[in-house]
């Protein structure tokens, strides 16, 4: 039972359809109802065990300079959230990074 994805040429959005019987199947956009669709190639998902996902996340060679670069830290946080199934938006992550930077600033000034 494949899932096919279609790009609607009317509204520009993507619709996914579970196709039980491909013969006679005519897709329609789930957003606007349009029938002017183009089948697209879906993203590929790699199934990994939880252990291998956590190993990958904790590998220091993948972190870069997350301590000194807020953008690298944001990227890492988004990757961790994605891997753990947490749907944290950019605003939420940005707020967490800003709070962490504020907490670190007084500590750095005290050690100088």
Secondary structure, 3 states (H helix, E strand, C coil): CCEEEEEECCCCCEEEEECCCCCCCCCCCCCCCCCCEEEECCCCCCCCCHHHHHHHHCCHHHCCCCCCCHHHHHHHHHHHHHHCCCCCCHHHHHHHHHHHHHHHHHHHHHHC
